[in-house]
Amino acid sequence: MSQGIYRIRKSFLVPLGVDVFLLCALFVISMLPQGSATERTVFAIFFVPSLYLFFESLLRRVTVDGGGIVLRKLLREKRISWEGITHVGGLSIHNKVYLLLTTVNGFFIISNAYGGFSDLVEEIVSRVDRTKVEEEVRLHAGRSPSGIVHAALAWTAAVFMVGIILIKILPFMA
């Protein structure tokens, strides 16, 4: 039986990686003698969680095979058998779509941040008992919002950080 592997979209990972790199650059620049303790603190507060988010997103993946679903995150992995899924629900908020998998051991959430999300939904719907799947989930199997908003926001943050870097280093260039 085939195996489907779904990862977070590169259209989000690339700008997030750029943001982390730029935050690192800002943190290093704040370490220079003219940088203040407040700057270092603020850039550290933004850099450390952003670095964690980047690695979490980079390593996150959903694997679907004949035995069930494997959800991998940074330092954790959960396996759900097809028989263990008691309900498949869906939730749409603006351009974000969430797939809610309820099992006897809890619930799991899969968002449309994964590339090929509509294919992922189709695979799950085709393998889970029809009575356990909400009608709204079946509607998402054929379509999925693009999720471009988060990537656009990440690129916007990158532009602002480049501006801050330029403001910080231009006095040294003159």
TIVO-2410 file (N, C-alpha, C; in nm, 3 decimals):
# residues 174
REC num residu      c1      c2      c3 atome chaine
REC   1      M   0.084  -0.117   0.000     N      A
REC   1      M   0.000   0.000   0.000    CA      A
REC   1      M   0.089   0.125   0.000     C      A
REC   2      S   0.047   0.230  -0.069     N      A
REC   2      S   0.128   0.350  -0.082    CA      A
REC   2      S   0.130   0.430   0.049     C      A
REC   3      Q   0.229   0.514   0.057     N      A
REC   3      Q   0.247   0.597   0.175    CA      A
REC   3      Q   0.252   0.742   0.131     C      A
REC   4      G   0.171   0.826   0.195     N      A
REC   4      G   0.171   0.968   0.164    CA      A
REC   4      G   0.239   1.045   0.276     C      A
REC   5      I   0.334   1.131   0.239     N      A
REC   5      I   0.405   1.213   0.337    CA      A
REC   5      I   0.375   1.359   0.307     C      A
REC   6      Y   0.328   1.430   0.408     N      A
REC   6      Y   0.288   1.570   0.394    CA      A
REC   6      Y   0.370   1.654   0.491     C      A
REC   7      R   0.428   1.761   0.438     N      A
REC   7      R   0.511   1.852   0.518    CA      A
REC   7      R   0.455   1.993   0.512     C      A
REC   8      I   0.500   2.077   0.602     N      A
REC   8      I   0.460   2.218   0.600    CA      A
REC   8      I   0.506   2.279   0.468     C      A
REC   9      R   0.421   2.363   0.410     N      A
REC   9      R   0.451   2.423   0.279    CA      A
REC   9      R   0.581   2.501   0.279     C      A
REC  10      K   0.657   2.486   0.173     N      A
REC  10      K   0.782   2.562   0.158    CA      A
REC  10      K   0.755   2.710   0.142     C      A
REC  11      S   0.637   2.745   0.089     N      A
REC  11      S   0.604   2.887   0.072    CA      A
REC  11      S   0.592   2.958   0.206     C      A
REC  12      F   0.578   2.882   0.316     N      A
REC  12      F   0.581   2.941   0.450    CA      A
REC  12      F   0.717   2.921   0.516     C      A
REC  13      L   0.780   2.806   0.494     N      A
REC  13      L   0.908   2.777   0.558    CA      A
REC  13      L   1.019   2.871   0.513     C      A
REC  14      V   1.022   2.906   0.385     N      A
REC  14      V   1.128   2.992   0.334    CA      A
REC  14      V   1.124   3.131   0.399     C      A
REC  15      P   1.009   3.201   0.397     N      A
REC  15      P   1.010   3.333   0.463    CA      A
REC  15      P   1.031   3.323   0.614     C      A
REC  16      L   0.984   3.215   0.676     N      A
REC  16      L   1.007   3.198   0.819    CA      A
REC  16      L   1.157   3.181   0.846     C      A
REC  17      G   1.225   3.104   0.763     N      A
REC  17      G   1.370   3.088   0.776    CA      A
REC  17      G   1.444   3.219   0.756     C      A
REC  18      V   1.399   3.299   0.660     N      A
REC  18      V   1.458   3.431   0.638    CA      A
REC  18      V   1.437   3.519   0.761     C      A
REC  19      D   1.317   3.515   0.818     N      A
REC  19      D   1.289   3.592   0.939    CA      A
REC  19      D   1.380   3.552   1.055     C      A
REC  20      V   1.399   3.422   1.073     N      A
REC  20      V   1.486   3.374   1.180    CA      A
REC  20      V   1.630   3.422   1.158     C      A
REC  21      F   1.676   3.412   1.033     N      A
REC  21      F   1.811   3.459   1.002    CA      A
REC  21      F   1.825   3.609   1.030     C      A
REC  22      L   1.726   3.687   0.990     N      A
REC  22      L   1.732   3.832   1.012    CA      A
REC  22      L   1.723   3.866   1.161     C      A
REC  23      L   1.642   3.792   1.236     N      A
REC  23      L   1.637   3.814   1.381    CA      A
REC  23      L   1.770   3.780   1.446     C      A
REC  24      C   1.835   3.677   1.398     N      A
REC  24      C   1.968   3.642   1.447    CA      A
REC  24      C   2.066   3.755   1.418     C      A
REC  25      A   2.059   3.809   1.295     N      A
REC  25      A   2.147   3.921   1.258    CA      A
REC  25      A   2.119   4.042   1.347     C      A
REC  26      L   1.994   4.071   1.373     N      A
REC  26      L   1.960   4.183   1.461    CA      A
REC  26      L   2.011   4.159   1.603     C      A
REC  27      F   2.000   4.037   1.650     N      A
REC  27      F   2.049   4.004   1.784    CA      A
REC  27      F   2.201   4.023   1.791     C      A
REC  28      V   2.273   3.978   1.687     N      A
REC  28      V   2.419   3.995   1.683    CA      A
REC  28      V   2.455   4.143   1.677     C      A
REC  29      I   2.384   4.218   1.595     N      A
REC  29      I   2.410   4.363   1.585    CA      A
REC  29      I   2.386   4.430   1.720     C      A
REC  30      S   2.285   4.385   1.792     N      A
REC  30      S   2.256   4.446   1.923    CA      A
REC  30      S   2.365   4.416   2.025     C      A
REC  31      M   2.449   4.316   1.999     N      A
REC  31      M   2.559   4.282   2.089    CA      A
REC  31      M   2.678   4.377   2.073     C      A
REC  32      L   2.680   4.455   1.964     N      A
REC  32      L   2.788   4.551   1.944    CA      A
REC  32      L   2.784   4.656   2.055     C      A
REC  33      P   2.893   4.725   2.078     N      A
REC  33      P   2.900   4.820   2.190    CA      A
REC  33      P   2.789   4.926   2.193     C      A
REC  34      Q   2.743   4.972   2.079     N      A
REC  34      Q   2.639   5.075   2.078    CA      A
REC  34      Q   2.499   5.019   2.101     C      A
REC  35      G   2.485   4.886   2.105     N      A
REC  35      G   2.355   4.823   2.131    CA      A
REC  35      G   2.321   4.830   2.278     C      A
REC  36      S   2.193   4.847   2.307     N      A
REC  36      S   2.150   4.857   2.447    CA      A
REC  36      S   2.104   4.720   2.499     C      A
REC  37      A   2.095   4.710   2.630     N      A
REC  37      A   2.047   4.586   2.692    CA      A
REC  37      A   1.902   4.561   2.654     C      A
REC  38      T   1.825   4.667   2.639     N      A
REC  38      T   1.685   4.652   2.600    CA      A
REC  38      T   1.674   4.591   2.461     C      A
REC  39      E   1.757   4.638   2.367     N      A
REC  39      E   1.758   4.581   2.232    CA      A
REC  39      E   1.791   4.433   2.235     C      A
REC  40      R   1.895   4.398   2.310     N      A
REC  40      R   1.935   4.257   2.319    CA      A
REC  40      R   1.821   4.172   2.373     C      A
REC  41      T   1.755   4.223   2.476     N      A
REC  41      T   1.644   4.149   2.537    CA      A
REC  41      T   1.529   4.131   2.438     C      A
REC  42      V   1.491   4.239   2.371     N      A
REC  42      V   1.379   4.233   2.277    CA      A
REC  42      V   1.411   4.139   2.162     C      A
REC  43      F   1.530   4.150   2.105     N      A
REC  43      F   1.564   4.062   1.992    CA      A
REC  43      F   1.577   3.917   2.037     C      A
REC  44      A   1.626   3.893   2.158     N      A
REC  44      A   1.633   3.756   2.210    CA      A
REC  44      A   1.493   3.699   2.231     C      A
REC  45      I   1.402   3.783   2.282     N      A
REC  45      I   1.264   3.739   2.307    CA      A
REC  45      I   1.196   3.697   2.176     C      A
REC  46      F   1.230   3.765   2.066     N      A
REC  46      F   1.172   3.729   1.937    CA      A
REC  46      F   1.249   3.617   1.867     C      A
REC  47      F   1.382   3.617   1.883     N      A
REC  47      F   1.466   3.522   1.811    CA      A
REC  47      F   1.448   3.378   1.860     C      A
REC  48      V   1.453   3.356   1.990     N      A
REC  48      V   1.449   3.220   2.045    CA      A
REC  48      V   1.318   3.148   2.009     C      A
REC  49      P   1.200   3.208   2.033     N      A
REC  49      P   1.077   3.138   1.992    CA      A
REC  49      P   1.066   3.119   1.840     C      A
REC  50      S   1.116   3.217   1.763     N      A
REC  50      S   1.111   3.205   1.617    CA      A
REC  50      S   1.199   3.090   1.569     C      A
REC  51      L   1.314   3.074   1.631     N      A
REC  51      L   1.403   2.963   1.596    CA      A
REC  51      L   1.336   2.830   1.627     C      A
REC  52      Y   1.273   2.821   1.744     N      A
REC  52      Y   1.201   2.699   1.780    CA      A
REC  52      Y   1.087   2.672   1.681     C      A
REC  53      L   1.009   2.775   1.648     N      A
REC  53      L   0.899   2.760   1.553    CA      A
REC  53      L   0.949   2.713   1.418     C      A
REC  54      F   1.062   2.768   1.374     N      A
REC  54      F   1.118   2.727   1.245    CA      A
REC  54      F   1.155   2.579   1.246     C      A
REC  55      F   1.227   2.533   1.348     N      A
REC  55      F   1.265   2.392   1.353    CA      A
REC  55      F   1.144   2.302   1.371     C      A
REC  56      E   1.048   2.347   1.451     N      A
REC  56      E   0.924   2.269   1.469    CA      A
REC  56      E   0.852   2.254   1.334     C      A
REC  57      S   0.841   2.362   1.259     N      A
REC  57      S   0.773   2.358   1.129    CA      A
REC  57      S   0.853   2.279   1.026     C      A
REC  58      L   0.984   2.290   1.031     N      A
REC  58      L   1.070   2.220   0.937    CA      A
REC  58      L   1.061   2.068   0.954     C      A
REC  59      L   1.051   2.023   1.078     N      A
REC  59      L   1.050   1.879   1.105    CA      A
REC  59      L   0.910   1.819   1.115     C      A
REC  60      R   0.808   1.901   1.111     N      A
REC  60      R   0.671   1.853   1.124    CA      A
REC  60      R   0.627   1.784   0.995     C      A
REC  61      R   0.563   1.666   1.013     N      A
REC  61      R   0.509   1.597   0.895    CA      A
REC  61      R   0.402   1.498   0.937     C      A
REC  62      V   0.314   1.470   0.842     N      A
REC  62      V   0.208   1.372   0.860    CA      A
REC  62      V   0.230   1.263   0.756     C      A
REC  63      T   0.236   1.139   0.804     N      A
REC  63      T   0.254   1.025   0.714    CA      A
REC  63      T   0.128   0.939   0.721     C      A
REC  64      V   0.073   0.909   0.604     N      A
REC  64      V  -0.047   0.827   0.595    CA      A
REC  64      V  -0.011   0.698   0.522     C      A
REC  65      D  -0.044   0.586   0.585     N      A
REC  65      D  -0.019   0.457   0.520    CA      A
REC  65      D  -0.134   0.362   0.553     C      A
REC  66      G  -0.120   0.237   0.517     N      A
REC  66      G  -0.225   0.139   0.538    CA      A
REC  66      G  -0.259   0.115   0.685     C      A
REC  67      G  -0.163   0.136   0.773     N      A
REC  67      G  -0.185   0.111   0.915    CA      A
REC  67      G  -0.246   0.227   0.991     C      A
REC  68      G  -0.236   0.347   0.937     N      A
REC  68      G  -0.290   0.464   1.005    CA      A
REC  68      G  -0.215   0.591   0.971     C      A
REC  69      I  -0.213   0.682   1.065     N      A
REC  69      I  -0.150   0.812   1.048    CA      A
REC  69      I  -0.039   0.827   1.151     C      A
REC  70      V   0.074   0.881   1.108     N      A
REC  70      V   0.183   0.913   1.200    CA      A
REC  70      V   0.202   1.064   1.196     C      A
REC  71      L   0.189   1.128   1.313     N      A
REC  71      L   0.210   1.272   1.325    CA      A
REC  71      L   0.346   1.295   1.390     C      A
REC  72      R   0.438   1.357   1.314     N      A
REC  72      R   0.573   1.382   1.367    CA      A
REC  72      R   0.591   1.531   1.390     C      A
REC  73      K   0.642   1.562   1.508     N      A
REC  73      K   0.677   1.699   1.544    CA      A
REC  73      K   0.817   1.694   1.603     C      A
REC  74      L   0.870   1.808   1.638     N      A
REC  74      L   1.002   1.816   1.698    CA      A
REC  74      L   1.003   1.734   1.828     C      A
REC  75      L   1.086   1.631   1.832     N      A
REC  75      L   1.106   1.546   1.950    CA      A
REC  75      L   0.985   1.462   1.992     C      A
REC  76      R   0.880   1.451   1.907     N      A
REC  76      R   0.765   1.368   1.942    CA      A
REC  76      R   0.707   1.304   1.816     C      A
REC  77      E   0.639   1.193   1.840     N      A
REC  77      E   0.575   1.121   1.731    CA      A
REC  77      E   0.453   1.049   1.787     C      A
REC  78      K   0.341   1.060   1.718     N      A
REC  78      K   0.217   0.993   1.758    CA      A
REC  78      K   0.168   0.909   1.641     C      A
REC  79      R   0.130   0.785   1.669     N      A
REC  79      R   0.073   0.697   1.568    CA      A
REC  79      R  -0.073   0.674   1.602     C      A
REC  80      I  -0.159   0.688   1.500     N      A
REC  80      I  -0.302   0.667   1.516    CA      A
REC  80      I  -0.344   0.561   1.415     C      A
REC  81      S  -0.402   0.453   1.461     N      A
REC  81      S  -0.451   0.351   1.369    CA      A
REC  81      S  -0.585   0.398   1.313     C      A
REC  82      W  -0.622   0.347   1.198     N      A
REC  82      W  -0.749   0.384   1.136    CA      A
REC  82      W  -0.866   0.344   1.225     C      A
REC  83      E  -0.853   0.232   1.292     N      A
REC  83      E  -0.961   0.184   1.380    CA      A
REC  83      E  -0.972   0.271   1.506     C      A
REC  84      G  -0.863   0.336   1.545     N      A
REC  84      G  -0.863   0.419   1.665    CA      A
REC  84      G  -0.928   0.555   1.647     C      A
REC  85      I  -0.955   0.594   1.523     N      A
REC  85      I  -1.018   0.724   1.497    CA      A
REC  85      I  -1.169   0.709   1.517     C      A
REC  86      T  -1.223   0.787   1.611     N      A
REC  86      T  -1.365   0.779   1.642    CA      A
REC  86      T  -1.447   0.887   1.573     C      A
REC  87      H  -1.381   0.996   1.531     N      A
REC  87      H  -1.454   1.105   1.466    CA      A
REC  87      H  -1.354   1.191   1.389     C      A
REC  88      V  -1.395   1.237   1.271     N      A
REC  88      V  -1.315   1.329   1.190    CA      A
REC  88      V  -1.401   1.453   1.167     C      A
REC  89      G  -1.356   1.564   1.223     N      A
REC  89      G  -1.430   1.689   1.209    CA      A
REC  89      G  -1.347   1.793   1.137     C      A
REC  90      G  -1.413   1.899   1.096     N      A
REC  90      G  -1.345   2.007   1.027    CA      A
REC  90      G  -1.387   2.141   1.081     C      A
REC  91      L  -1.298   2.237   1.072     N      A
REC  91      L  -1.325   2.372   1.118    CA      A
REC  91      L  -1.257   2.470   1.023     C      A
REC  92      S  -1.333   2.568   0.976     N      A
REC  92      S  -1.278   2.670   0.887    CA      A
REC  92      S  -1.290   2.805   0.955     C      A
REC  93      I  -1.176   2.874   0.964     N      A
REC  93      I  -1.174   3.009   1.019    CA      A
REC  93      I  -1.097   3.095   0.920     C      A
REC  94      H  -1.168   3.184   0.853     N      A
REC  94      H  -1.113   3.268   0.747    CA      A
REC  94      H  -1.046   3.179   0.642     C      A
REC  95      N  -0.915   3.193   0.621     N      A
REC  95      N  -0.845   3.111   0.522    CA      A
REC  95      N  -0.775   2.991   0.584     C      A
REC  96      K  -0.802   2.964   0.709     N      A
REC  96      K  -0.738   2.852   0.779    CA      A
REC  96      K  -0.838   2.740   0.794     C      A
REC  97      V  -0.796   2.618   0.762     N      A
REC  97      V  -0.882   2.501   0.774    CA      A
REC  97      V  -0.812   2.403   0.867     C      A
REC  98      Y  -0.887   2.348   0.961     N      A
REC  98      Y  -0.834   2.252   1.056    CA      A
REC  98      Y  -0.910   2.121   1.043     C      A
REC  99      L  -0.837   2.012   1.046     N      A
REC  99      L  -0.894   1.879   1.047    CA      A
REC  99      L  -0.876   1.826   1.189     C      A
REC 100      L  -0.986   1.790   1.254     N      A
REC 100      L  -0.983   1.744   1.392    CA      A
REC 100      L  -1.004   1.593   1.396     C      A
REC 101      L  -0.904   1.521   1.441     N      A
REC 101      L  -0.912   1.375   1.451    CA      A
REC 101      L  -0.931   1.339   1.597     C      A
REC 102      T  -1.045   1.282   1.630     N      A
REC 102      T  -1.073   1.239   1.766    CA      A
REC 102      T  -1.046   1.090   1.776     C      A
REC 103      T  -0.973   1.052   1.881     N      A
REC 103      T  -0.942   0.911   1.904    CA      A
REC 103      T  -0.978   0.877   2.048     C      A
REC 104      V  -0.962   0.751   2.084     N      A
REC 104      V  -0.989   0.710   2.221    CA      A
REC 104      V  -0.885   0.768   2.317     C      A
REC 105      N  -0.770   0.809   2.265     N      A
REC 105      N  -0.662   0.864   2.348    CA      A
REC 105      N  -0.655   1.016   2.346     C      A
REC 106      G  -0.749   1.083   2.281     N      A
REC 106      G  -0.745   1.229   2.272    CA      A
REC 106      G  -0.779   1.275   2.133     C      A
REC 107      F  -0.738   1.398   2.103     N      A
REC 107      F  -0.765   1.451   1.970    CA      A
REC 107      F  -0.638   1.511   1.911     C      A
REC 108      F  -0.636   1.519   1.779     N      A
REC 108      F  -0.521   1.570   1.706    CA      A
REC 108      F  -0.572   1.669   1.602     C      A
REC 109      I  -0.496   1.774   1.579     N      A
REC 109      I  -0.535   1.879   1.486    CA      A
REC 109      I  -0.433   1.886   1.374     C      A
REC 110      I  -0.483   1.887   1.251     N      A
REC 110      I  -0.399   1.901   1.132    CA      A
REC 110      I  -0.451   2.022   1.057     C      A
REC 111      S  -0.362   2.117   1.026     N      A
REC 111      S  -0.406   2.239   0.958    CA      A
REC 111      S  -0.371   2.234   0.810     C      A
REC 112      N  -0.424   2.331   0.737     N      A
REC 112      N  -0.395   2.338   0.594    CA      A
REC 112      N  -0.259   2.402   0.566     C      A
REC 113      A  -0.174   2.413   0.668     N      A
REC 113      A  -0.037   2.460   0.647    CA      A
REC 113      A   0.046   2.352   0.576     C      A
REC 114      Y  -0.005   2.230   0.573     N      A
REC 114      Y   0.065   2.121   0.506    CA      A
REC 114      Y   0.042   2.129   0.356     C      A
REC 115      G   0.147   2.106   0.280     N      A
REC 115      G   0.135   2.101   0.135    CA      A
REC 115      G   0.050   1.981   0.096     C      A
REC 116      G  -0.035   1.996  -0.003     N      A
REC 116      G  -0.121   1.887  -0.046    CA      A
REC 116      G  -0.230   1.855   0.055     C      A
REC 117      F  -0.277   1.956   0.128     N      A
REC 117      F  -0.375   1.935   0.234    CA      A
REC 117      F  -0.502   1.868   0.181     C      A
REC 118      S  -0.549   1.908   0.065     N      A
REC 118      S  -0.671   1.847   0.012    CA      A
REC 118      S  -0.649   1.699  -0.018     C      A
REC 119      D  -0.530   1.662  -0.065     N      A
REC 119      D  -0.499   1.519  -0.087    CA      A
REC 119      D  -0.494   1.444   0.046     C      A
REC 120      L  -0.438   1.508   0.148     N      A
REC 120      L  -0.433   1.448   0.282    CA      A
REC 120      L  -0.575   1.422   0.333     C      A
REC 121      V  -0.662   1.521   0.318     N      A
REC 121      V  -0.801   1.505   0.362    CA      A
REC 121      V  -0.868   1.392   0.284     C      A
REC 122      E  -0.844   1.387   0.154     N      A
REC 122      E  -0.902   1.279   0.072    CA      A
REC 122      E  -0.856   1.142   0.119     C      A
REC 123      E  -0.727   1.130   0.151     N      A
REC 123      E  -0.675   1.000   0.198    CA      A
REC 123      E  -0.741   0.960   0.329     C      A
REC 124      I  -0.754   1.055   0.421     N      A
REC 124      I  -0.814   1.024   0.551    CA      A
REC 124      I  -0.960   0.986   0.534     C      A
REC 125      V  -1.033   1.065   0.456     N      A
REC 125      V  -1.176   1.039   0.434    CA      A
REC 125      V  -1.196   0.902   0.369     C      A
REC 126      S  -1.109   0.864   0.278     N      A
REC 126      S  -1.125   0.736   0.209    CA      A
REC 126      S  -1.094   0.616   0.299     C      A
REC 127      R  -1.019   0.636   0.406     N      A
REC 127      R  -0.978   0.524   0.490    CA      A
REC 127      R  -1.055   0.513   0.621     C      A
REC 128      V  -1.127   0.618   0.659     N      A
REC 128      V  -1.203   0.616   0.784    CA      A
REC 128      V  -1.348   0.583   0.752     C      A
REC 129      D  -1.412   0.510   0.842     N      A
REC 129      D  -1.552   0.473   0.827    CA      A
REC 129      D  -1.636   0.598   0.797     C      A
REC 130      R  -1.719   0.590   0.696     N      A
REC 130      R  -1.799   0.703   0.647    CA      A
REC 130      R  -1.884   0.768   0.757     C      A
REC 131      T  -1.932   0.689   0.852     N      A
REC 131      T  -2.018   0.743   0.958    CA      A
REC 131      T  -1.941   0.828   1.058     C      A
REC 132      K  -1.810   0.819   1.058     N      A
REC 132      K  -1.727   0.894   1.153    CA      A
REC 132      K  -1.678   1.027   1.097     C      A
REC 133      V  -1.709   1.055   0.970     N      A
REC 133      V  -1.658   1.175   0.904    CA      A
REC 133      V  -1.771   1.275   0.885     C      A
REC 134      E  -1.748   1.400   0.930     N      A
REC 134      E  -1.846   1.507   0.911    CA      A
REC 134      E  -1.854   1.545   0.763     C      A
REC 135      E  -1.970   1.595   0.724     N      A
REC 135      E  -1.990   1.635   0.585    CA      A
REC 135      E  -1.896   1.750   0.545     C      A
REC 136      E  -1.870   1.841   0.637     N      A
REC 136      E  -1.782   1.955   0.608    CA      A
REC 136      E  -1.641   1.908   0.569     C      A
REC 137      V  -1.596   1.799   0.629     N      A
REC 137      V  -1.464   1.744   0.597    CA      A
REC 137      V  -1.462   1.694   0.453     C      A
REC 138      R  -1.568   1.629   0.411     N      A
REC 138      R  -1.575   1.580   0.273    CA      A
REC 138      R  -1.568   1.696   0.174     C      A
REC 139      L  -1.623   1.810   0.212     N      A
REC 139      L  -1.617   1.928   0.124    CA      A
REC 139      L  -1.474   1.978   0.108     C      A
REC 140      H  -1.393   1.966   0.213     N      A
REC 140      H  -1.255   2.013   0.206    CA      A
REC 140      H  -1.164   1.916   0.132     C      A
REC 141      A  -1.212   1.797   0.107     N      A
REC 141      A  -1.130   1.698   0.037    CA      A
REC 141      A  -1.097   1.744  -0.105     C      A
REC 142      G  -1.185   1.815  -0.168     N      A
REC 142      G  -1.162   1.858  -0.305    CA      A
REC 142      G  -1.098   1.994  -0.318     C      A
REC 143      R  -1.097   2.071  -0.211     N      A
REC 143      R  -1.043   2.207  -0.220    CA      A
REC 143      R  -0.976   2.244  -0.089     C      A
REC 144      S  -0.890   2.342  -0.099     N      A
REC 144      S  -0.820   2.390   0.020    CA      A
REC 144      S  -0.777   2.534  -0.002     C      A
REC 145      P  -0.802   2.623   0.095     N      A
REC 145      P  -0.752   2.760   0.081    CA      A
REC 145      P  -0.601   2.759   0.070     C      A
REC 146      S  -0.547   2.858   0.001     N      A
REC 146      S  -0.404   2.858  -0.028    CA      A
REC 146      S  -0.317   2.884   0.094     C      A
REC 147      G  -0.366   2.957   0.192     N      A
REC 147      G  -0.286   2.985   0.310    CA      A
REC 147      G  -0.171   3.080   0.283     C      A
REC 148      I  -0.188   3.168   0.185     N      A
REC 148      I  -0.082   3.260   0.145    CA      A
REC 148      I  -0.065   3.375   0.244     C      A
REC 149      V  -0.165   3.398   0.328     N      A
REC 149      V  -0.162   3.511   0.421    CA      A
REC 149      V  -0.043   3.501   0.515     C      A
REC 150      H  -0.017   3.384   0.572     N      A
REC 150      H   0.092   3.369   0.667    CA      A
REC 150      H   0.228   3.390   0.601     C      A
REC 151      A   0.243   3.342   0.479     N      A
REC 151      A   0.367   3.364   0.405    CA      A
REC 151      A   0.386   3.512   0.375     C      A
REC 152      A   0.278   3.580   0.337     N      A
REC 152      A   0.288   3.724   0.309    CA      A
REC 152      A   0.326   3.801   0.434     C      A
REC 153      L   0.270   3.764   0.548     N      A
REC 153      L   0.305   3.831   0.673    CA      A
REC 153      L   0.451   3.805   0.710     C      A
REC 154      A   0.500   3.685   0.686     N      A
REC 154      A   0.640   3.654   0.716    CA      A
REC 154      A   0.733   3.735   0.625     C      A
REC 155      W   0.697   3.750   0.497     N      A
REC 155      W   0.779   3.832   0.407    CA      A
REC 155      W   0.774   3.979   0.448     C      A
REC 156      T   0.659   4.025   0.492     N      A
REC 156      T   0.647   4.164   0.539    CA      A
REC 156      T   0.736   4.187   0.661     C      A
REC 157      A   0.738   4.093   0.753     N      A
REC 157      A   0.826   4.104   0.870    CA      A
REC 157      A   0.972   4.108   0.826     C      A
REC 158      A   1.007   4.030   0.724     N      A
REC 158      A   1.145   4.029   0.674    CA      A
REC 158      A   1.183   4.166   0.618     C      A
REC 159      V   1.091   4.229   0.546     N      A
REC 159      V   1.119   4.362   0.490    CA      A
REC 159      V   1.142   4.462   0.603     C      A
REC 160      F   1.060   4.458   0.707     N      A
REC 160      F   1.078   4.549   0.819    CA      A
REC 160      F   1.212   4.524   0.889     C      A
REC 161      M   1.249   4.398   0.905     N      A
REC 161      M   1.376   4.368   0.972    CA      A
REC 161      M   1.496   4.413   0.888     C      A
REC 162      V   1.486   4.401   0.756     N      A
REC 162      V   1.593   4.452   0.670    CA      A
REC 162      V   1.605   4.603   0.689     C      A
REC 163      G   1.492   4.671   0.699     N      A
REC 163      G   1.495   4.815   0.724    CA      A
REC 163      G   1.561   4.849   0.856     C      A
REC 164      I   1.531   4.773   0.960     N      A
REC 164      I   1.593   4.796   1.091    CA      A
REC 164      I   1.743   4.771   1.083     C      A
REC 165      I   1.783   4.665   1.014     N      A
REC 165      I   1.926   4.636   0.999    CA      A
REC 165      I   1.997   4.749   0.927     C      A
REC 166      L   1.935   4.799   0.821     N      A
REC 166      L   1.995   4.910   0.747    CA      A
REC 166      L   2.009   5.034   0.836     C      A
REC 167      I   1.906   5.062   0.913     N      A
REC 167      I   1.912   5.177   1.004    CA      A
REC 167      I   2.025   5.159   1.106     C      A
REC 168      K   2.045   5.036   1.152     N      A
REC 168      K   2.148   5.009   1.253    CA      A
REC 168      K   2.289   5.014   1.195     C      A
REC 169      I   2.310   4.969   1.069     N      A
REC 169      I   2.446   4.961   1.018    CA      A
REC 169      I   2.486   5.079   0.929     C      A
REC 170      L   2.391   5.159   0.879     N      A
REC 170      L   2.426   5.272   0.793    CA      A
REC 170      L   2.513   5.376   0.863     C      A
REC 171      P   2.495   5.405   0.991     N      A
REC 171      P   2.586   5.500   1.055    CA      A
REC 171      P   2.732   5.451   1.053     C      A
REC 172      F   2.756   5.321   1.050     N      A
REC 172      F   2.892   5.269   1.044    CA      A
REC 172      F   2.950   5.283   0.904     C      A
REC 173      M   2.865   5.285   0.803     N      A
REC 173      M   2.910   5.293   0.665    CA      A
REC 173      M   2.950   5.435   0.626     C      A
REC 174      A   2.896   5.535   0.695     N      A
REC 174      A   2.923   5.675   0.658    CA      A
REC 174      A   3.054   5.725   0.711     C      A
***
